[in-house]
């Protein structure tokens, strides 16, 4: 029986529909990380999709628990909102790289070395993506600041998605954002650009920020949830 997919909080989740002669629809999160929907054959896809979205919070919470219980196998990688298979090759002597739709990893001596090298890949990816956003929106973002003098950096941060040092004109972005759709990275980047003008998070700050990203609060809410859900 083929599985279908649905996206919740930017996470692709497979689900299986089983048809039975029953009155109600039942939804279960399976230990293997997919959803099982049991429903009457007369129940349409829209009703099933609505049920999944209605239970999104519970589904994501249970998937978090599954992620935490399951040992990391590193067989897949999230890159800018897409899932790519990971391949390890003793003959691949270069650093971690996305090649022909696969995340290629050299054969490292330990899992710690592999994690470190993969983190370095995400840091570079975030900087390149952030720079591309700046370059592609020169006129729009140029009204915020002279971003050509900005130094972009990336590192893994535990409690923040980004930070700004106005005097040094340094913007640091959490490498975690390399996993998600670039729209989230863009939102955090613009957030930090606004800080070059306004230091705190008062009314003046949000007046500028929301003029660039009207749905920033919703984006940030989704981002907070995904950071806990994706299991990275």
N, C-alpha and C positions, 0 to 999 in steps of 0.2 A: 504494500500500500504506500503510494508516494507521499512524501511530506511536502508541505508548503512552508512559506516563510512570511513573517510579519515583523515590522520594525517597531520596537518600543524604546524610546529614549536613545535613538541612534544605534540600538543593538539589534542585529538580525537574529530572530528567534524562530527555529523550526517548530512546526506544529503538525500534528497528525489528527485527522478527523475519522472517527469510527462511527459507523451508522448502525443503530439498533432500534428495535421497536420499543422505544421509551418515550415518556411524555416530556421530561425536562432535559436541559442541556447541562452536562457536567464538564468541568475543566480541572485538569490535574497537571501539576508541574512534575515531570518525571525526573528521577535521579540522574538520568543521562543528559539532562539539560534541554529537553524539548517539552512542548505542551501536548497533552492528549485531550482532545475534545470528543466527548461521546454525545451523540445527538440523533434525533429521528431523521430519516431521509428527507423529510419535507422541510427541514430547517436549512435556510439558505446561507450563503457565504457571508452576506452582510450582517446577519444576526450573530454568526460565529465571531466575526471580526469585532462587532460591538461588545460582545461578552469579554473578549480578550482585553480590549481597551478599558472596559469598566473595571477589570481586575488587574490593571497594569501595576499598581503599587504592590499588591501581594505577589504577583508573578516575579517582579524584579527583586523583591526582598528574598523570595525563595531561591532565585537563581544566584544571588549573592552568597547564600548559605552553601549552595552546591559548589560554587567556585572556591569557597574557603575550605570545604571538606576534601575537594579533589586536588590531588597533587598536580602541580603545573607540568604539562608535558611539552610546552613550547612548540606545538605542531602548527599553530596558527598565530598570525600577528595582525593586529589592527593598525592600519596605516591610513591616516586621513579619512577615517570613516568606512574604509573597505577592509574586508578580511582577505589575507593572503596566506597561502601555505608556506611553511618554513622548510628549507632544505639544508642539510648539513653535508658538506663535501670536503674530504681531506685534500682534494686537489684544488679547492677554491681558497687561494692563499691571500686574497684581498680582504679588506674590511667588510663588515655587513653592508649588503647592498640589495636593492630591489631590481631583479633581473628577469625580464620576460614573465612578469606576473607572479614571481616567486621571491620570497625573502631569502637570499642566499647567505648562509653563515659558514665561515670556515670552521674546521674541527678544532674547538678549543680544548685545552687540557682539563678545564673544570667548568661547572655550571656558573660559578661566580664570574669567571672570565667572559663567558658568553653573555651574561646579563650586563656586564660592564660595557662590552662592545656594542650590544644592542642599544643600550642607553645612549651611547655616543652617537649612534646612527639617528636616534630620535632628536637629539639636541641639534644636530646639523639640519635635519629635516625641518624642524620648527623655525630655525633662523632663515633658511632658504625660502620657506613658505611665507613667513612674515615679511621678508624683503620683497617678495613678489607681490604681496598685497599692497605694500607701499608704492611700488613701481607702477602697478596697474591702476592705482587711484590717486595719481599725483595731484590732480586739480582739487579733488574732493578733500583729501587728507592734508594737502598742503595748506589749506586754510586754518588747520589746527596749529601747525608749527612747521618750522624748517626741519623736516624729518631727515634731510640728507646728512645732517650732522649727528644723527642719533646712532648710538652703538647698540646693536642687538645682541643679546646673549640668551642662552637657554640652559637650564639645569632642572633636575628633578626637585620639586619643592613639596613638602608635606602638607602645608596649610594654606598656600596661596597659588593662584593660577598665574599671577604676574606681579611684578613690582617695578618701581620707577625711581631713579636717582636723578632728579631734575638738574642739579648743579653739574653733574658729570654727563648728563643727557644719555644715561644708560637705561635701556628697557630690558628687563629680564622676563622671559616667558617660560612657564613650566613645561618641561619636555613631554609631560603627559598629554598635552594638547596635540602632539603629533599623531595620537591614536584616533582622534575624532575628526568629524567633518570640519573643513577649514573655516566654516562660518563661526565656529566657537573660538578659534584662534584669532580671527579677525575682531571679534567682539572684545576679547581681552586686550588685544593690541591697541584698539582705539581707546579702551578704558585707560590704559597706561599713557597714551598720547595726551589725553585730556589732563592727566596729572601734571604734565609739563606746564599747564596753564593754571590749574586749580589743585592745591595741595591736598585738601581734605575731601570727604564724601558728603558735603553739604548740598543745599539746594542749587547753588551756582554750578557745582560739579555735574549734578544730574541733569540740569537744564542743557548743558553742552552735550553731555553723553547721549541723552535721549534724542537730541536733534539729529544725531548721526545714526543711532540704533534705537528706534522707538520701542522695540520689543526686547530691550536688553535684559530686563528683569526675568522674563520668561526664558531667555537663552541661558541666563546664569542659573536659574532654577534647574533646567534640564542638565546643565553641565555638572552641577553639584551632585545630581542623582547618578549621572553616567560615571563620574569619577569613582563612585562606590560600587557601581554595577558591573563595569567591564571586566573586573577581576585582573587588573594588571598591576 
